[in-house]
Amino acid sequence: GSDPWGVKVERVEIKDVRLPTNMQRSMAAEAEATREAHAKVIAAEGEKKASRSLKEAADIINESPIALQLRYFQTLTHISAEKNSTIVFPIPIEFLKLMKNRGSHSTTSGF
């Protein structure tokens, strides 16, 4: 804009800028919203990775039913190592039925 007067401007330096309070608040709100959105994306990515890992674990356990029992024992060991507490060890009803059936067959099969 200064060329018609024969003045060539090479650089402009701004030393003191004062933004209105409303604009400062708007900029701060926008920055906060951007940070929150970014945090939600990161959390969602973590949830997605955790879901994939849980699915893989479920697939492995599905292939080998004893793996679930072993994982259960591992969890109990972990709990008992962390705190000095009493652990109630439930026995599945299916296991009791299996033992009852084996007991009735043991007299006939010689076990």
N, CA, C and O atoms as CSV, one atom per row, in Angstrom:
chain,resi,resn,atom,element,x,y,z
A,1,GLY,N,N,0.792,-1.199,0.000
A,1,GLY,CA,C,0.000,0.000,0.000
A,1,GLY,C,C,0.834,1.263,0.000
A,1,GLY,O,O,0.296,2.344,-0.241
A,2,SER,N,N,2.123,1.170,0.260
A,2,SER,CA,C,2.934,2.390,0.315
A,2,SER,C,C,3.724,2.625,-0.959
A,2,SER,O,O,4.406,3.644,-1.067
A,3,ASP,N,N,3.659,1.729,-1.920
A,3,ASP,CA,C,4.401,1.864,-3.184
A,3,ASP,C,C,4.062,3.151,-3.948
A,3,ASP,O,O,4.977,3.776,-4.485
A,4,PRO,N,N,2.813,3.571,-4.024
A,4,PRO,CA,C,2.515,4.801,-4.775
A,4,PRO,C,C,3.258,6.027,-4.229
A,4,PRO,O,O,3.452,6.995,-4.964
A,5,TRP,N,N,3.674,6.008,-2.973
A,5,TRP,CA,C,4.380,7.159,-2.405
A,5,TRP,C,C,5.890,6.979,-2.478
A,5,TRP,O,O,6.643,7.832,-2.008
A,6,GLY,N,N,6.332,5.875,-3.065
A,6,GLY,CA,C,7.752,5.631,-3.198
A,6,GLY,C,C,8.383,5.056,-1.942
A,6,GLY,O,O,9.603,5.099,-1.779
A,7,VAL,N,N,7.559,4.520,-1.060
A,7,VAL,CA,C,8.064,3.922,0.178
A,7,VAL,C,C,7.953,2.407,0.049
A,7,VAL,O,O,6.884,1.863,-0.228
A,8,LYS,N,N,9.080,1.749,0.255
A,8,LYS,CA,C,9.092,0.289,0.185
A,8,LYS,C,C,9.186,-0.255,1.613
A,8,LYS,O,O,10.131,0.061,2.335
A,9,VAL,N,N,8.222,-1.061,2.016
A,9,VAL,CA,C,8.198,-1.647,3.355
A,9,VAL,C,C,8.738,-3.073,3.259
A,9,VAL,O,O,8.208,-3.910,2.529
A,10,GLU,N,N,9.803,-3.324,4.013
A,10,GLU,CA,C,10.398,-4.657,4.007
A,10,GLU,C,C,9.935,-5.504,5.178
A,10,GLU,O,O,9.783,-6.721,5.064
A,11,ARG,N,N,9.715,-4.849,6.295
A,11,ARG,CA,C,9.354,-5.617,7.484
A,11,ARG,C,C,8.539,-4.737,8.416
A,11,ARG,O,O,8.752,-3.530,8.524
A,12,VAL,N,N,7.585,-5.401,9.093
A,12,VAL,CA,C,6.783,-4.712,10.098
A,12,VAL,C,C,6.944,-5.478,11.400
A,12,VAL,O,O,6.814,-6.702,11.427
A,13,GLU,N,N,7.219,-4.776,12.454
A,13,GLU,CA,C,7.390,-5.416,13.757
A,13,GLU,C,C,6.322,-4.880,14.700
A,13,GLU,O,O,6.143,-3.672,14.853
A,14,ILE,N,N,5.612,-5.830,15.334
A,14,ILE,CA,C,4.574,-5.451,16.281
A,14,ILE,C,C,5.132,-5.654,17.673
A,14,ILE,O,O,5.579,-6.750,18.012
A,15,LYS,N,N,5.111,-4.616,18.476
A,15,LYS,CA,C,5.732,-4.695,19.793
A,15,LYS,C,C,4.725,-4.917,20.903
A,15,LYS,O,O,5.055,-5.591,21.878
A,16,ASP,N,N,3.551,-4.403,20.812
A,16,ASP,CA,C,2.594,-4.523,21.901
A,16,ASP,C,C,1.204,-4.729,21.326
A,16,ASP,O,O,0.666,-3.867,20.632
A,17,VAL,N,N,0.633,-5.890,21.628
A,17,VAL,CA,C,-0.706,-6.198,21.136
A,17,VAL,C,C,-1.577,-6.467,22.346
A,17,VAL,O,O,-1.212,-7.247,23.226
A,18,ARG,N,N,-2.692,-5.840,22.385
A,18,ARG,CA,C,-3.638,-6.058,23.479
A,18,ARG,C,C,-4.940,-6.552,22.880
A,18,ARG,O,O,-5.607,-5.863,22.108
A,19,LEU,N,N,-5.273,-7.767,23.263
A,19,LEU,CA,C,-6.512,-8.356,22.770
A,19,LEU,C,C,-7.632,-8.037,23.744
A,19,LEU,O,O,-7.418,-7.978,24.955
A,20,PRO,N,N,-8.809,-7.834,23.217
A,20,PRO,CA,C,-9.949,-7.619,24.110
A,20,PRO,C,C,-10.174,-8.860,24.984
A,20,PRO,O,O,-9.879,-9.981,24.569
A,21,THR,N,N,-10.687,-8.653,26.168
A,21,THR,CA,C,-10.914,-9.741,27.120
A,21,THR,C,C,-11.816,-10.817,26.534
A,21,THR,O,O,-11.576,-12.006,26.745
A,22,ASN,N,N,-12.843,-10.420,25.806
A,22,ASN,CA,C,-13.739,-11.403,25.188
A,22,ASN,C,C,-13.001,-12.292,24.207
A,22,ASN,O,O,-13.258,-13.494,24.138
A,23,MET,N,N,-12.072,-11.698,23.435
A,23,MET,CA,C,-11.314,-12.496,22.470
A,23,MET,C,C,-10.359,-13.436,23.206
A,23,MET,O,O,-10.172,-14.577,22.784
A,24,GLN,N,N,-9.760,-12.977,24.287
A,24,GLN,CA,C,-8.882,-13.848,25.077
A,24,GLN,C,C,-9.654,-15.044,25.620
A,24,GLN,O,O,-9.163,-16.172,25.587
A,25,ARG,N,N,-10.850,-14.800,26.113
A,25,ARG,CA,C,-11.683,-15.890,26.636
A,25,ARG,C,C,-12.060,-16.871,25.523
A,25,ARG,O,O,-12.037,-18.086,25.716
A,26,SER,N,N,-12.406,-16.326,24.365
A,26,SER,CA,C,-12.772,-17.190,23.231
A,26,SER,C,C,-11.603,-18.060,22.810
A,26,SER,O,O,-11.772,-19.250,22.547
A,27,MET,N,N,-10.421,-17.472,22.746
A,27,MET,CA,C,-9.230,-18.235,22.350
A,27,MET,C,C,-8.901,-19.306,23.390
A,27,MET,O,O,-8.514,-20.419,23.035
A,28,ALA,N,N,-9.055,-18.972,24.669
A,28,ALA,CA,C,-8.794,-19.952,25.722
A,28,ALA,C,C,-9.802,-21.094,25.668
A,28,ALA,O,O,-9.433,-22.255,25.840
A,29,ALA,N,N,-11.074,-20.772,25.431
A,29,ALA,CA,C,-12.106,-21.810,25.334
A,29,ALA,C,C,-11.845,-22.720,24.141
A,29,ALA,O,O,-12.029,-23.934,24.229
A,30,GLU,N,N,-11.421,-22.141,23.037
A,30,GLU,CA,C,-11.123,-22.944,21.843
A,30,GLU,C,C,-9.937,-23.871,22.104
A,30,GLU,O,O,-9.965,-25.041,21.722
A,31,ALA,N,N,-8.901,-23.351,22.749
A,31,ALA,CA,C,-7.729,-24.180,23.066
A,31,ALA,C,C,-8.104,-25.318,24.009
A,31,ALA,O,O,-7.638,-26.446,23.847
A,32,GLU,N,N,-8.945,-25.020,24.990
A,32,GLU,CA,C,-9.383,-26.071,25.926
A,32,GLU,C,C,-10.207,-27.133,25.215
A,32,GLU,O,O,-10.036,-28.325,25.470
A,33,ALA,N,N,-11.094,-26.714,24.332
A,33,ALA,CA,C,-11.913,-27.671,23.576
A,33,ALA,C,C,-11.033,-28.551,22.701
A,33,ALA,O,O,-11.286,-29.748,22.568
A,34,THR,N,N,-10.003,-27.964,22.106
A,34,THR,CA,C,-9.080,-28.736,21.265
A,34,THR,C,C,-8.334,-29.767,22.107
A,34,THR,O,O,-8.184,-30.916,21.693
A,35,ARG,N,N,-7.867,-29.362,23.283
A,35,ARG,CA,C,-7.164,-30.310,24.173
A,35,ARG,C,C,-8.080,-31.443,24.613
A,35,ARG,O,O,-7.668,-32.603,24.633
A,36,GLU,N,N,-9.321,-31.114,24.966
A,36,GLU,CA,C,-10.272,-32.149,25.391
A,36,GLU,C,C,-10.577,-33.122,24.259
A,36,GLU,O,O,-10.662,-34.330,24.476
A,37,ALA,N,N,-10.740,-32.592,23.060
A,37,ALA,CA,C,-11.015,-33.456,21.908
A,37,ALA,C,C,-9.837,-34.390,21.657
A,37,ALA,O,O,-10.030,-35.572,21.370
A,38,HIS,N,N,-8.624,-33.868,21.762
A,38,HIS,CA,C,-7.429,-34.681,21.549
A,38,HIS,C,C,-7.331,-35.769,22.625
A,38,HIS,O,O,-6.976,-36.909,22.324
A,39,ALA,N,N,-7.643,-35.422,23.865
A,39,ALA,CA,C,-7.601,-36.397,24.957
A,39,ALA,C,C,-8.625,-37.506,24.731
A,39,ALA,O,O,-8.351,-38.671,25.020
A,40,LYS,N,N,-9.802,-37.151,24.217
A,40,LYS,CA,C,-10.833,-38.164,23.946
A,40,LYS,C,C,-10.394,-39.114,22.844
A,40,LYS,O,O,-10.662,-40.314,22.913
A,41,VAL,N,N,-9.720,-38.587,21.827
A,41,VAL,CA,C,-9.227,-39.440,20.741
A,41,VAL,C,C,-8.186,-40.421,21.284
A,41,VAL,O,O,-8.203,-41.603,20.941
A,42,ILE,N,N,-7.287,-39.928,22.125
A,42,ILE,CA,C,-6.261,-40.798,22.708
A,42,ILE,C,C,-6.909,-41.877,23.574
A,42,ILE,O,O,-6.525,-43.044,23.506
A,43,ALA,N,N,-7.894,-41.486,24.389
A,43,ALA,CA,C,-8.591,-42.469,25.233
A,43,ALA,C,C,-9.313,-43.511,24.389
A,43,ALA,O,O,-9.301,-44.696,24.723
A,44,ALA,N,N,-9.936,-43.085,23.306
A,44,ALA,CA,C,-10.653,-44.025,22.431
A,44,ALA,C,C,-9.681,-45.010,21.781
A,44,ALA,O,O,-9.994,-46.193,21.645
A,45,GLU,N,N,-8.514,-44.529,21.383
A,45,GLU,CA,C,-7.501,-45.424,20.804
A,45,GLU,C,C,-7.063,-46.469,21.837
A,45,GLU,O,O,-6.880,-47.640,21.505
A,46,GLY,N,N,-6.900,-46.038,23.079
A,46,GLY,CA,C,-6.542,-46.974,24.142
A,46,GLY,C,C,-7.617,-48.018,24.364
A,46,GLY,O,O,-7.317,-49.197,24.552
A,47,GLU,N,N,-8.867,-47.587,24.343
A,47,GLU,CA,C,-9.990,-48.523,24.499
A,47,GLU,C,C,-10.023,-49.530,23.353
A,47,GLU,O,O,-10.291,-50.713,23.559
A,48,LYS,N,N,-9.748,-49.048,22.149
A,48,LYS,CA,C,-9.758,-49.936,20.986
A,48,LYS,C,C,-8.662,-50.992,21.115
A,48,LYS,O,O,-8.895,-52.167,20.831
A,49,LYS,N,N,-7.470,-50.579,21.542
A,49,LYS,CA,C,-6.366,-51.530,21.717
A,49,LYS,C,C,-6.687,-52.531,22.822
A,49,LYS,O,O,-6.407,-53.722,22.688
A,50,ALA,N,N,-7.274,-52.042,23.913
A,50,ALA,CA,C,-7.637,-52.941,25.015
A,50,ALA,C,C,-8.694,-53.942,24.562
A,50,ALA,O,O,-8.625,-55.116,24.927
A,51,SER,N,N,-9.664,-53.500,23.776
A,51,SER,CA,C,-10.706,-54.394,23.275
A,51,SER,C,C,-10.120,-55.485,22.387
A,51,SER,O,O,-10.518,-56.647,22.464
A,52,ARG,N,N,-9.176,-55.095,21.550
A,52,ARG,CA,C,-8.531,-56.099,20.683
A,52,ARG,C,C,-7.779,-57.133,21.516
A,52,ARG,O,O,-7.841,-58.331,21.239
A,53,SER,N,N,-7.071,-56.659,22.535
A,53,SER,CA,C,-6.325,-57.580,23.391
A,53,SER,C,C,-7.268,-58.524,24.133
A,53,SER,O,O,-6.984,-59.715,24.258
A,54,LEU,N,N,-8.389,-57.996,24.624
A,54,LEU,CA,C,-9.355,-58.847,25.315
A,54,LEU,C,C,-9.968,-59.877,24.378
A,54,LEU,O,O,-10.196,-61.020,24.776
A,55,LYS,N,N,-10.237,-59.487,23.143
A,55,LYS,CA,C,-10.786,-60.432,22.168
A,55,LYS,C,C,-9.782,-61.546,21.876
A,55,LYS,O,O,-10.150,-62.718,21.799
A,56,GLU,N,N,-8.509,-61.170,21.715
A,56,GLU,CA,C,-7.484,-62.179,21.479
A,56,GLU,C,C,-7.395,-63.145,22.658
A,56,GLU,O,O,-7.270,-64.356,22.477
A,57,ALA,N,N,-7.462,-62.588,23.874
A,57,ALA,CA,C,-7.420,-63.448,25.065
A,57,ALA,C,C,-8.634,-64.371,25.110
A,57,ALA,O,O,-8.507,-65.551,25.439
A,58,ALA,N,N,-9.800,-63.843,24.782
A,58,ALA,CA,C,-11.014,-64.665,24.773
A,58,ALA,C,C,-10.908,-65.774,23.729
A,58,ALA,O,O,-11.338,-66.901,23.972
A,59,ASP,N,N,-10.340,-65.457,22.573
A,59,ASP,CA,C,-10.161,-66.482,21.529
A,59,ASP,C,C,-9.230,-67.591,22.005
A,59,ASP,O,O,-9.479,-68.769,21.753
A,60,ILE,N,N,-8.166,-67.213,22.687
A,60,ILE,CA,C,-7.216,-68.211,23.198
A,60,ILE,C,C,-7.884,-69.085,24.254
A,60,ILE,O,O,-7.733,-70.307,24.252
A,61,ILE,N,N,-8.621,-68.445,25.151
A,61,ILE,CA,C,-9.314,-69.204,26.198
A,61,ILE,C,C,-10.371,-70.119,25.589
A,61,ILE,O,O,-10.583,-71.234,26.065
A,62,ASN,N,N,-11.038,-69.642,24.529
A,62,ASN,CA,C,-12.049,-70.448,23.862
A,62,ASN,C,C,-11.443,-71.703,23.241
A,62,ASN,O,O,-12.087,-72.751,23.201
A,63,GLU,N,N,-10.211,-71.598,22.759
A,63,GLU,CA,C,-9.540,-72.753,22.160
A,63,GLU,C,C,-9.142,-73.785,23.214
A,63,GLU,O,O,-9.091,-74.981,22.927
A,64,SER,N,N,-8.861,-73.326,24.425
A,64,SER,CA,C,-8.427,-74.228,25.485
A,64,SER,C,C,-9.149,-73.867,26.779
A,64,SER,O,O,-8.724,-72.952,27.484
A,65,PRO,N,N,-10.235,-74.572,27.104
A,65,PRO,CA,C,-11.021,-74.237,28.295
A,65,PRO,C,C,-10.205,-74.236,29.595
A,65,PRO,O,O,-10.533,-73.502,30.527
A,66,ILE,N,N,-9.167,-75.036,29.660
A,66,ILE,CA,C,-8.358,-75.071,30.881
A,66,ILE,C,C,-7.617,-73.748,31.066
A,66,ILE,O,O,-7.228,-73.407,32.183
A,67,ALA,N,N,-7.422,-73.005,29.984
A,67,ALA,CA,C,-6.745,-71.710,30.074
A,67,ALA,C,C,-7.513,-70.750,30.973
A,67,ALA,O,O,-6.901,-69.952,31.683
A,68,LEU,N,N,-8.829,-70.812,30.956
A,68,LEU,CA,C,-9.636,-69.958,31.821
A,68,LEU,C,C,-9.378,-70.298,33.285
A,68,LEU,O,O,-9.240,-69.399,34.115
A,69,GLN,N,N,-9.312,-71.570,33.603
A,69,GLN,CA,C,-9.037,-71.973,34.982
A,69,GLN,C,C,-7.629,-71.544,35.389
A,69,GLN,O,O,-7.421,-71.080,36.511
A,70,LEU,N,N,-6.671,-71.696,34.490
A,70,LEU,CA,C,-5.303,-71.282,34.805
A,70,LEU,C,C,-5.218,-69.770,35.024
A,70,LEU,O,O,-4.491,-69.300,35.899
A,71,ARG,N,N,-5.966,-69.020,34.220
A,71,ARG,CA,C,-5.991,-67.556,34.383
A,71,ARG,C,C,-6.630,-67.196,35.722
A,71,ARG,O,O,-6.200,-66.254,36.388
A,72,TYR,N,N,-7.632,-67.931,36.103
A,72,TYR,CA,C,-8.292,-67.725,37.384
A,72,TYR,C,C,-7.301,-67.937,38.525
A,72,TYR,O,O,-7.227,-67.126,39.447
A,73,PHE,N,N,-6.544,-69.026,38.459
A,73,PHE,CA,C,-5.536,-69.300,39.482
A,73,PHE,C,C,-4.471,-68.202,39.517
A,73,PHE,O,O,-4.024,-67.786,40.586
A,74,GLN,N,N,-4.077,-67.746,38.339
A,74,GLN,CA,C,-3.079,-66.682,38.260
A,74,GLN,C,C,-3.599,-65.403,38.925
A,74,GLN,O,O,-2.854,-64.721,39.630
A,75,THR,N,N,-4.855,-65.084,38.702
A,75,THR,CA,C,-5.458,-63.896,39.318
A,75,THR,C,C,-5.501,-64.045,40.829
A,75,THR,O,O,-5.189,-63.100,41.553
A,76,LEU,N,N,-5.885,-65.221,41.312
A,76,LEU,CA,C,-5.905,-65.457,42.754
A,76,LEU,C,C,-4.512,-65.319,43.354
A,76,LEU,O,O,-4.359,-64.748,44.434
A,77,THR,N,N,-3.507,-65.830,42.676
A,77,THR,CA,C,-2.132,-65.712,43.152
A,77,THR,C,C,-1.718,-64.250,43.221
A,77,THR,O,O,-1.083,-63.819,44.183
A,78,HIS,N,N,-2.077,-63.501,42.207
A,78,HIS,CA,C,-1.747,-62.072,42.159
A,78,HIS,C,C,-2.425,-61.323,43.309
A,78,HIS,O,O,-1.802,-60.484,43.960
A,79,ILE,N,N,-3.685,-61.624,43.553
A,79,ILE,CA,C,-4.422,-60.960,44.635
A,79,ILE,C,C,-3.798,-61.309,45.985
A,79,ILE,O,O,-3.613,-60.435,46.832
A,80,SER,N,N,-3.481,-62.562,46.180
A,80,SER,CA,C,-2.949,-62.979,47.478
A,80,SER,C,C,-1.551,-62.418,47.709
A,80,SER,O,O,-1.158,-62.222,48.859
A,81,ALA,N,N,-0.794,-62.157,46.656
A,81,ALA,CA,C,0.551,-61.600,46.806
A,81,ALA,C,C,0.494,-60.115,47.152
A,81,ALA,O,O,1.383,-59.606,47.835
A,82,GLU,N,N,-0.526,-59.426,46.696
A,82,GLU,CA,C,-0.630,-57.984,46.933
A,82,GLU,C,C,-1.046,-57.657,48.355
A,82,GLU,O,O,-0.460,-56.781,48.992
A,83,LYS,N,N,-2.040,-58.345,48.848
A,83,LYS,CA,C,-2.587,-58.016,50.160
A,83,LYS,C,C,-2.692,-59.271,51.001
A,83,LYS,O,O,-2.936,-60.366,50.493
A,84,ASN,N,N,-2.508,-59.094,52.262
A,84,ASN,CA,C,-2.641,-60.207,53.175
A,84,ASN,C,C,-4.120,-60.320,53.537
A,84,ASN,O,O,-4.579,-59.703,54.499
A,85,SER,N,N,-4.851,-61.100,52.773
A,85,SER,CA,C,-6.289,-61.185,52.980
A,85,SER,C,C,-6.769,-62.609,52.737
A,85,SER,O,O,-6.047,-63.460,52.218
A,86,THR,N,N,-7.998,-62.827,53.128
A,86,THR,CA,C,-8.623,-64.132,52.935
A,86,THR,C,C,-9.280,-64.177,51.568
A,86,THR,O,O,-9.970,-63.239,51.169
A,87,ILE,N,N,-9.064,-65.256,50.865
A,87,ILE,CA,C,-9.673,-65.422,49.547
A,87,ILE,C,C,-10.660,-66.575,49.627
A,87,ILE,O,O,-10.309,-67.682,50.037
A,88,VAL,N,N,-11.882,-66.309,49.237
A,88,VAL,CA,C,-12.892,-67.359,49.154
A,88,VAL,C,C,-12.721,-68.012,47.799
A,88,VAL,O,O,-12.776,-67.349,46.763
A,89,PHE,N,N,-12.516,-69.300,47.817
A,89,PHE,CA,C,-12.233,-70.028,46.591
A,89,PHE,C,C,-13.476,-70.805,46.179
A,89,PHE,O,O,-13.709,-71.909,46.671
A,90,PRO,N,N,-14.276,-70.236,45.278
A,90,PRO,CA,C,-15.504,-70.931,44.880
A,90,PRO,C,C,-15.197,-72.133,43.985
A,90,PRO,O,O,-14.287,-72.106,43.156
A,91,ILE,N,N,-15.970,-73.157,44.179
A,91,ILE,CA,C,-15.852,-74.348,43.336
A,91,ILE,C,C,-17.087,-74.377,42.451
A,91,ILE,O,O,-18.212,-74.376,42.950
A,92,PRO,N,N,-16.882,-74.402,41.142
A,92,PRO,CA,C,-18.035,-74.412,40.236
A,92,PRO,C,C,-18.920,-75.636,40.458
A,92,PRO,O,O,-18.432,-76.733,40.733
A,93,ILE,N,N,-20.211,-75.430,40.334
A,93,ILE,CA,C,-21.178,-76.514,40.525
A,93,ILE,C,C,-20.927,-77.627,39.519
A,93,ILE,O,O,-21.096,-78.805,39.835
A,94,GLU,N,N,-20.523,-77.256,38.307
A,94,GLU,CA,C,-20.229,-78.280,37.292
A,94,GLU,C,C,-19.125,-79.222,37.770
A,94,GLU,O,O,-19.158,-80.423,37.500
A,95,PHE,N,N,-18.148,-78.659,38.484
A,95,PHE,CA,C,-17.053,-79.468,39.003
A,95,PHE,C,C,-17.569,-80.459,40.047
A,95,PHE,O,O,-17.168,-81.622,40.068
A,96,LEU,N,N,-18.462,-79.980,40.909
A,96,LEU,CA,C,-19.034,-80.870,41.922
A,96,LEU,C,C,-19.852,-81.987,41.274
A,96,LEU,O,O,-19.782,-83.140,41.700
A,97,LYS,N,N,-20.629,-81.639,40.242
A,97,LYS,CA,C,-21.406,-82.658,39.524
A,97,LYS,C,C,-20.478,-83.672,38.875
A,97,LYS,O,O,-20.750,-84.872,38.886
A,98,LEU,N,N,-19.379,-83.181,38.310
A,98,LEU,CA,C,-18.406,-84.069,37.678
A,98,LEU,C,C,-17.807,-85.021,38.715
A,98,LEU,O,O,-17.658,-86.215,38.457
A,99,MET,N,N,-17.467,-84.490,39.879
A,99,MET,CA,C,-16.902,-85.330,40.934
A,99,MET,C,C,-17.932,-86.357,41.425
A,99,MET,O,O,-17.578,-87.502,41.709
A,100,LYS,N,N,-19.193,-85.955,41.523
A,100,LYS,CA,C,-20.250,-86.864,41.960
A,100,LYS,C,C,-20.410,-87.990,40.941
A,100,LYS,O,O,-20.526,-89.158,41.313
A,101,ASN,N,N,-20.415,-87.636,39.651
A,101,ASN,CA,C,-20.537,-88.645,38.595
A,101,ASN,C,C,-19.339,-89.584,38.598
A,101,ASN,O,O,-19.493,-90.790,38.408
A,102,ARG,N,N,-18.155,-89.040,38.811
A,102,ARG,CA,C,-16.961,-89.894,38.847
A,102,ARG,C,C,-17.014,-90.822,40.054
A,102,ARG,O,O,-16.592,-91.976,39.990
A,103,GLY,N,N,-17.541,-90.293,41.153
A,103,GLY,CA,C,-17.635,-91.116,42.379
A,103,GLY,C,C,-18.565,-92.301,42.187
A,103,GLY,O,O,-18.294,-93.398,42.675
A,104,SER,N,N,-19.679,-92.074,41.463
A,104,SER,CA,C,-20.615,-93.173,41.245
A,104,SER,C,C,-20.044,-94.169,40.248
A,104,SER,O,O,-20.368,-95.355,40.310
A,105,HIS,N,N,-19.199,-93.708,39.329
A,105,HIS,CA,C,-18.590,-94.627,38.350
A,105,HIS,C,C,-17.355,-95.322,38.929
A,105,HIS,O,O,-16.944,-96.378,38.449
A,106,SER,N,N,-16.769,-94.714,39.967
A,106,SER,CA,C,-15.523,-95.273,40.477
A,106,SER,C,C,-15.710,-96.669,41.076
A,106,SER,O,O,-14.796,-97.493,41.038
A,107,THR,N,N,-16.890,-96.927,41.626
A,107,THR,CA,C,-17.105,-98.257,42.211
A,107,THR,C,C,-17.256,-99.306,41.130
A,107,THR,O,O,-16.921,-100.472,41.337
A,108,THR,N,N,-17.764,-98.890,39.966
A,108,THR,CA,C,-17.962,-99.879,38.891
A,108,THR,C,C,-16.754,-99.962,37.992
A,108,THR,O,O,-16.509,-100.999,37.375
A,109,SER,N,N,-15.980,-98.868,37.905
A,109,SER,CA,C,-14.877,-98.901,36.957
A,109,SER,C,C,-13.561,-99.252,37.622
A,109,SER,O,O,-12.571,-99.503,36.936
A,110,GLY,N,N,-13.533,-99.273,38.943
A,110,GLY,CA,C,-12.303,-99.661,39.617
A,110,GLY,C,C,-11.400,-98.490,39.940
A,110,GLY,O,O,-10.275,-98.714,40.384
A,111,PHE,N,N,-11.824,-97.263,39.744
A,111,PHE,CA,C,-11.000,-96.110,40.089
A,111,PHE,C,C,-11.022,-95.864,41.539
A,111,PHE,O,O,-10.381,-94.927,42.015
